[in-house]
Amino acid sequence: MRTPLVVLLLLAAGCTKPAPVAAPAAPVQPAAPPPTPAAVTCADAGVLLRGNVDDQRQAGPAKEAAIARTCRFEQWAPEVLACVGERPAAKPCLDKLSSAQRTAYDQSLAAWNEAFPDETLEEPFEGFDESGLGMYIDCSAAIQDVSGFSPAVKLTGDDRDYALVLRKSALLVLCEDWEMEPRSCFHDLATTGSAGNTTEVDACRALLESAQAKEVTDKLVEVDKLAAKVAALKKTPASHDCKKVAATHYADAEWKGKVDTVKGAERAKMIAESRARMIKVCTDDKWAPSMRACIVSGGGDACFTNVASTPWGFPALGVFVKVGVAECDAYADSVKAADACSALAQSQRDQYKRMWGYLSTSAASAPPDRKVALAQLCKQNDETVRRIVSNAGCKI
């Protein structure tokens, strides 16, 4: 009896191994998002801005610490720190600092250099602007001969020379906000000897943003008015002697809003000592008539173009007052000891006094939430000065 075909097919089907069932596919995991870059810190900025230092054991870490302290105390904006962290050449990022922040940075490095005089404070720098299309141009390289800026200076002789000095000083400040294209244009004029050509200077000015171009025009008008006052005042020597200079610069009205924490007899003493110091230095160093007349004319800090030291602050360099922060008052005592230490160079002693002057002014106006950072900065500076004075063999 033959087996029906249907049965044979069923038997065959029953003897065949069932096809393996595929395991369910594992769910596709989404790619992990890239980690968020860590924010650049002030400590990072110290490392990135340090540059080349010969002494890697002491001077290098000290420079990093000086930059980091200034960054923290001056509260550099996140965009400044981001710029420092993103760019292979970080120095141009310093142009984003405010004038006060840049001054603090420069003074901090100057104090570091005084402690390590064998190191180079400024090193040659070449970098790229933010577009990456051109070389970075420092303002000091862009603004040199300013005789080609219109309107032409109408004064003659020494008066004209001083007017050009005032113009250059003012333009250097404005230049810090300019883009690389106009800076490069002015730099080309300086290197080719064309900076005195008004037509070519005007072409470079046309590259400025409209607001910046107006700032230049307004500032030149302001400076020229001051220069005219100076020229007129110089005709009467008694009007701008050193006593008149100190009385104008340190007039009672000029102290309003400055070191207000110092009051009463201590304040009167501070003002009197500041005036006396200015009279002595003005007399001993034979300040030029143009500069003296400029100060008496109300030109303020802009007049101190020919003075090696920083402009005269409130109080004057070397006048020590109690600021109400224990660490800073102790730091002042150390700076006094340094100032009396003849084994230290005068330039070094003056630098310590300048740094103290900056900190004392900051301490007088610092809000409560910055007092802690200020105290730390004073303590660190105090330790540095005490060590240097002690190593020089002077009493501390």
C-alpha positions in Angstrom: 0.0 0.0 0.0 1.5 3.2 -1.0 1.6 6.1 1.3 -0.4 9.0 0.0 1.7 11.9 -1.3 0.1 14.3 1.2 1.3 12.1 4.1 4.8 11.9 2.7 4.9 15.7 2.4 3.7 16.0 6.0 6.3 13.5 7.2 9.0 15.3 5.4 7.9 18.6 6.9 7.9 17.0 10.3 11.4 15.7 9.9 12.9 19.1 8.8 14.5 21.2 11.5 12.7 24.4 12.1 14.6 27.5 10.9 16.2 29.3 13.8 14.3 32.3 15.0 16.4 35.5 14.9 16.9 37.2 18.2 15.3 40.6 18.4 17.8 43.3 17.4 19.2 45.4 20.2 17.8 48.9 20.2 20.2 51.4 18.6 21.7 53.6 21.2 21.9 57.3 20.3 25.4 58.6 20.0 26.6 60.2 23.3 26.7 64.0 23.0 30.2 65.4 22.9 31.3 66.5 26.4 30.8 70.2 27.1 34.3 71.8 27.2 35.2 72.8 30.7 35.1 76.6 31.2 38.5 78.3 31.1 39.5 79.3 34.6 41.8 82.1 35.8 44.4 79.4 36.6 44.2 78.3 33.0 44.6 81.9 31.9 47.8 82.1 34.0 49.3 79.1 32.1 48.1 80.2 28.7 49.3 83.8 29.0 52.6 83.1 30.8 54.7 82.9 27.6 58.4 81.9 27.7 60.1 82.0 31.1 63.7 80.9 31.6 63.3 80.0 35.3 60.7 77.2 35.2 61.0 76.4 38.9 60.3 79.8 40.5 59.7 82.6 38.0 57.3 80.5 35.8 54.9 79.5 38.5 55.1 83.0 40.0 54.1 84.6 36.7 51.2 82.2 36.3 50.0 83.0 39.8 50.3 86.7 39.3 48.1 86.5 36.1 45.6 84.2 37.8 45.3 86.5 40.9 44.7 89.5 38.7 42.2 87.6 36.7 40.2 86.6 39.8 40.4 89.9 41.6 39.5 91.9 38.5 36.7 89.4 37.6 37.6 88.9 33.9 34.5 88.3 31.8 33.7 84.8 30.6 34.2 85.8 27.0 37.7 87.0 27.8 38.6 83.7 29.4 36.9 81.8 26.5 39.0 83.7 24.0 42.2 82.9 25.9 41.3 79.2 25.9 40.2 79.0 22.3 43.0 80.8 20.5 46.5 79.5 19.8 47.8 83.0 20.4 46.0 84.3 23.5 47.6 87.8 23.9 45.2 89.6 21.6 42.4 88.6 24.0 43.7 91.1 26.5 42.3 93.8 24.2 38.9 92.7 25.5 39.8 93.8 29.0 38.6 97.2 30.4 41.2 99.9 30.8 41.2 99.3 34.6 41.6 95.6 34.1 44.4 96.0 31.7 46.2 98.4 34.0 45.9 95.9 36.8 47.3 93.1 34.6 50.3 95.2 33.4 51.1 96.3 37.0 50.9 92.7 38.2 53.4 91.6 35.6 55.6 94.6 36.3 55.7 93.6 40.0 56.5 90.0 38.9 59.3 91.2 36.7 60.8 93.3 39.5 60.9 90.1 41.6 62.6 88.3 38.7 64.6 91.0 36.9 66.5 88.4 34.8 63.3 87.5 33.0 61.9 89.3 30.0 58.7 91.2 30.8 57.4 91.6 27.2 58.3 89.2 24.5 57.9 89.6 20.7 54.4 88.5 19.7 52.9 87.6 16.4 49.4 86.2 16.2 46.3 86.3 14.1 43.3 88.5 14.4 40.0 86.9 15.2 39.1 86.3 11.5 42.4 84.5 11.1 43.1 86.5 7.9 45.7 88.9 9.0 48.5 89.4 11.5 47.9 91.0 14.9 49.0 94.6 15.0 49.7 96.2 18.3 48.5 99.8 18.7 52.0 101.0 19.5 53.1 99.8 16.0 50.1 101.3 14.3 50.1 104.8 15.9 53.4 106.5 15.7 53.7 109.7 13.7 50.3 111.4 14.1 51.1 114.6 12.2 48.9 113.5 9.3 45.7 113.5 11.3 43.4 116.3 10.3 42.7 119.0 11.3 46.3 120.1 11.2 47.8 121.4 14.4 48.0 125.2 14.2 50.5 125.7 17.0 54.2 126.0 16.2 57.5 125.0 17.8 57.4 123.3 21.2 53.7 123.9 21.5 53.1 122.0 18.3 55.4 119.2 19.5 53.5 118.8 22.8 50.1 118.9 21.0 51.3 116.0 18.8 52.4 114.1 22.0 48.9 114.6 23.5 47.3 113.5 20.2 49.3 110.3 20.0 48.6 109.4 23.7 44.9 109.9 23.1 44.8 107.9 19.8 46.7 105.0 21.4 43.9 104.7 23.9 41.2 104.8 21.2 43.1 102.3 19.0 42.6 99.5 21.5 39.0 99.1 20.3 39.8 99.1 16.6 39.8 96.1 14.4 42.9 94.8 12.7 42.1 96.2 9.3 42.4 99.9 10.2 45.3 99.1 12.5 47.1 97.4 9.7 46.4 100.4 7.4 47.9 102.8 9.9 50.8 100.4 10.5 51.6 100.4 6.8 51.7 104.2 6.7 54.1 104.2 9.6 56.5 101.7 8.0 56.4 103.4 4.6 56.9 106.9 6.0 53.5 108.0 4.8 51.9 108.7 8.2 52.3 112.5 7.7 50.2 112.3 4.5 46.8 113.5 5.4 45.1 112.0 2.4 46.4 108.5 3.2 45.6 108.9 6.9 42.0 109.9 6.0 41.8 106.7 3.9 42.7 104.6 7.0 40.3 106.6 9.2 37.6 105.7 6.7 38.1 102.0 7.6 37.0 102.7 11.2 33.4 102.0 12.3 31.3 105.2 12.2 31.2 105.5 16.0 35.0 105.0 16.3 35.6 107.5 13.5 33.5 110.1 15.4 35.4 109.3 18.6 38.7 110.1 16.8 37.3 113.4 15.5 35.9 114.5 18.9 39.0 113.5 20.8 41.3 115.5 18.4 39.1 118.5 18.9 39.3 118.1 22.7 43.1 117.6 22.7 43.7 120.6 20.4 41.7 122.8 22.8 43.8 121.6 25.7 47.0 122.2 23.8 45.9 125.8 23.0 45.2 126.4 26.7 48.7 125.0 27.5 50.3 127.3 25.0 48.6 130.3 26.4 49.3 129.4 30.1 53.0 128.9 29.3 53.4 132.6 28.6 53.0 133.3 32.4 55.6 131.1 34.2 54.2 131.8 37.7 50.9 130.4 36.6 52.2 126.8 36.4 54.9 126.4 39.0 55.1 123.1 40.9 53.0 124.4 43.8 50.2 125.3 41.3 50.6 121.9 39.7 50.1 120.0 43.0 47.3 122.4 44.1 45.4 121.7 40.9 46.0 117.9 40.6 45.3 117.3 44.3 42.7 119.9 44.8 40.1 119.1 47.4 37.4 118.6 44.7 39.5 116.0 43.0 39.5 113.7 46.1 35.7 113.4 46.0 34.8 109.7 45.7 38.4 108.6 46.2 39.6 106.5 49.2 36.5 107.7 51.1 37.2 105.1 53.8 40.0 107.4 55.1 38.5 110.2 57.0 39.3 113.0 59.4 42.9 113.8 60.3 44.2 110.8 58.5 42.5 112.0 55.3 43.9 115.5 55.7 47.4 114.1 56.2 47.0 111.9 53.1 46.1 114.8 51.0 48.9 117.0 52.4 51.5 114.3 51.9 50.3 113.7 48.3 50.7 117.4 47.4 54.1 117.6 49.1 55.4 114.6 47.2 54.2 116.0 43.9 55.9 119.4 44.5 59.2 117.7 45.4 59.3 115.4 42.4 58.1 118.2 40.1 60.9 120.4 41.4 63.7 117.7 41.5 62.9 116.3 38.1 62.4 119.7 36.5 59.0 118.9 34.9 58.7 120.5 31.5 56.7 123.7 31.3 54.3 122.2 28.8 53.4 119.3 31.2 53.0 121.7 34.2 50.8 124.0 32.2 48.8 121.0 31.0 48.1 119.9 34.5 47.1 123.4 35.7 44.9 123.7 32.6 42.9 120.7 33.9 44.3 118.0 31.5 44.5 115.4 34.2 46.3 112.1 33.6 46.6 112.9 29.9 49.3 115.4 30.8 51.7 112.8 32.2 53.0 111.7 28.8 56.7 112.3 29.7 56.7 110.8 33.2 58.3 107.4 33.4 56.1 106.3 36.3 52.4 105.8 36.2 50.1 108.8 36.5 49.8 110.3 40.0 47.0 108.5 41.8 45.1 109.2 44.9 46.9 109.1 47.2 50.3 109.8 45.7 52.9 107.1 45.2 54.5 106.3 48.6 51.7 107.7 50.7 50.5 104.9 52.9 47.1 104.9 54.6 45.0 102.3 56.5 42.4 100.8 54.3 40.6 98.6 56.8 41.7 95.3 55.5 44.2 93.7 57.9 46.1 91.8 55.2 46.4 95.0 53.1 47.5 97.1 56.0 50.2 94.5 56.8 51.2 94.6 53.1 51.6 98.4 53.3 54.1 98.0 56.2 56.1 95.6 54.1 56.2 98.0 51.2 57.3 100.7 53.6 60.2 98.4 54.6 61.0 97.8 51.0 61.0 101.5 50.2 63.6 102.0 53.0 65.8 99.1 51.7 68.7 100.7 49.9 69.9 97.3 48.7 66.9 97.2 46.3 67.0 99.2 43.1 64.9 102.4 43.2 62.9 101.2 40.2 62.0 98.0 42.2 61.0 100.0 45.2 58.9 102.3 43.1 57.1 99.3 41.5 56.2 97.9 44.9 54.7 101.3 45.8 52.8 101.5 42.6 51.3 98.1 43.1 50.4 99.0 46.7 48.8 102.3 45.4 46.6 100.3 43.0 45.5 97.8 45.7 44.9 100.5 48.3 42.6 102.4 45.8 40.8 99.1 45.1 40.4 98.3 48.7 38.9 101.7 49.5 36.1 101.2 47.0 35.7 97.4 47.1 32.3 96.0 47.9 32.1 93.5 50.8 31.9 90.5 48.5 35.4 91.4 47.1 37.1 92.0 50.4 38.0 88.3 50.8 39.7 88.1 47.4 41.4 91.4 48.1 42.7 90.2 51.4 44.1 87.1 49.7 45.8 89.1 47.1 47.4 91.5 49.6 48.6 88.5 51.7 50.3 86.9 48.7 51.9 90.1 47.7 53.0 90.8 51.2 54.7 87.4 51.4 56.5 88.1 48.2 57.8 91.5 49.3 58.8 90.3 52.7 60.8 87.5 51.2 62.6 89.8 48.8 63.4 92.5 51.4 64.7 89.8 53.8 66.8 88.2 51.1 68.3 91.7 50.4 69.5 91.8 54.0 67.1 94.6 55.1 65.0 94.8 58.2 61.5 93.6 57.7 
